[in-house]
Amino acid sequence: MAVSGFGAALTAVAGVVLLTTKFVSGAWFVALVVPLCMLLFSRIEHYYTSVTNALNRRRTLRPPVPVPTTVIVPLGEVDEIAERALTAACSLASDVVVVTAQDEQQKAEAMREKWARWNPGVRLDVISSPEHTLVRPLMAYVERAVGDGKHVAVLIPQVEPQHRRYRVLENQRGLLLAGLLSTRGQVIVCLLPVRVGPADLVSE
């Protein structure tokens, strides 16, 4: 052990000498980066330790209790995406509500007519949105549902093209909505990827 301590001391002395003589030549960068890396690694370890302690602080786990949940599905059109989304939502809960935002009364009535013709057996709530955005009205809708004491899950369908290079062309509103809703601790957020490949495209 004494030999190891002596070797560590010599290494430290050599490091100090090298740092002093080569400081201007670039050793200052090492002197700056190494402590920062050590601090970063220390904070990462502290984070993981904190998460582990928080998850294991209750020694006796309670059995899971099923809770009636309302599944809210935001949709913009009656199409195959709506069919897939409702199929998934109805498999998760019996209480399913579809929410759509329309900026004109004429569009709202057209949406109601399409919904009535399809008649999927799910309630449709049409929100008036003069700015033609679903994000803010839906956030308010979900907050009202949570305020009524309901357990809420939001199922967001997101188009996922077969080729990744086309993903940037798709509307990223679903991801934005999921990110905002995830900050609400009482809301379960589910992203439903709707994959679209060549067989799903209709040539004109």
N, C-alpha and C positions, 0 to 999 in steps of 0.2 A: 504493500500500500504506500509505503514511503517512496518507493521508486516511482510509482504512478504519480504521486504528488509532485515529486521533483521534476518529472517529465512535463507535467502540466504547467509548472512554473516556468520552465525553460521555453515552452511553446508560447506562453503569454508574453515573456520578455522579447522573444523573437518577433512576435506579432506587433508589439509596441514599437520596436526599433524599425521594422519594415514600414509600418504606418507613418512613422515620423519622417523617415528619409524619403519616402515615395508619396507623401501627402499631396504635393503640388502636381505630381505626374499622373494623378488619377486615383490614388488610394483613398481620397476623401469620399469617392463614390461608394466604395466598399464599406467605409465607416458609416455612411448614411444608410445604405440599403440593408445591411445585415441587421441592425437594431430594428428597422421598420418591419423586416420580415419576421423577426422574432416576436414583435408586438402583434403583428397580424395573426401569426400562428397561435399565439396565446389567446387572442380574442376569439378565434374560431373554436379552440378547445373549450373555452369558457361557455360559448354559445351552446355547443353540443351537450356539455355537462348540465347546463341549466335546463335544456329541453328534456333530457333524460330524467332529471330529478323531478321536473314538473309532471311528467307522464307516469312516474312510479311512486308519487307521494301517497296515493291512496292504496294501501296494501290489499284491502278486500274489494274486489271488483263486483259491482252490482250486475245482476243478469239483465240482458237487454229487454226493454219494454217497448212493444209496438205502439207508435203514436199516429193517430189519424193525421194525414198530411194532405194539404191542397197543392196540387201541381199546376203551376201557371206556365203556359206555353205562349211565348210571343211569336206571332206570325204576321206576315205582310200580304200573303196571297193564299188562295185555295189551290193547291197544286200537290205534286208528289211529295214535296218537303212536308207539307201539312199532314199528309197521310202517314208518312213515316214517323213524324214527331208525335202524333196522337196515338199511334200504335204503341210507341215506347212509353208515353205518359200514362196511358190506360193500364199498362202492365205494371206500373209502379204504384198507382193509387186509384181509388174509385172516384175521388173528387178532383176533376180536371177542369180547368178553365182556360180558354184561349183568349188572349188579349191582342188587339190590333189597334194601331194608331193611324188615323186618317186626317188629312188637313182640309178636306172638303166634305160637305154633307152628301153630295152626289156620290163620291167615292165610298163613303160610309154605307149608304143604302145599297150600292152595288155589291159591297162585301157581304152585307147581310143577306142579299138575295142569293149569292153564290153559296153561302153557308147553308141557307135553307134548302137549296136544291141538293146539296151534298148530304145534308142531314146526318152528321156523324154521331149524334147523340151527346154532344159536348156543348156546354154553354159558351157563347161568344160575347165578349164585352168589347165594345168599340169605344176607344178613347179619342176625344177631339184633340188634335195636335196641330195648331195653326202653323207651327214651324216645321211640320213634316219630319219629326224625329220621334223615335220610339223610346229612346233611352230615358229621358227625363220623365215623361208620363208613366212609363213602366216602373221606374224607381218609386215614384209617388204611389202607384197602384200597389206595389209590393209592400211598401211601408204601411199603407192603410190596412192591408191584410194581416200583417204582423201585429199592428196595433190592436186589431180585433181579437188577438189571442190565438190566431191560427198558426199551426206549424206549416211553413211554406217551403216548397221546392220549386225552383225555376228551371225548366228544361229548355235550353236554347239550341235550336238546330243551326248548324253551321255547314255551309257547302264546302266540301273538300274535293277539289279536282283530282283526277288520277295522277296528273303530272304536277309536281311541286312548282314548276316554273309558272303555273297559272294561278297559284294561290294568292299572289299579290294583286291579281285582278279582281278577286272576290271582295265583297263588302266585309270589312272587319268589325262591323257594328256588334256582332255577337260576342267577339272577344272583349271588346270594350265594355259591353254590358256585363259580361261575366266577371271582369275585373272589378267593376264598381260594386256589384252585388256581393262579391266575396268579402268585402269589408264589413258587411252586415253579418254579425255572428249568428243570428237567428235564422238565416236563410241558407238553404241547401242549393248549391248551384251545380247544374249538370249540363255539360256540353255534349250535344249529339252530333257527331260527324256524319254528314250525308254525302257519301262518296258519289261523284259523278264521273263516269268514264265515257269512252267513245260510244258505247251501246246506248247510253242515256241521251245522247245529243240527237236532235232532230235536224236533218239537213233540209235546207230550203230549196 
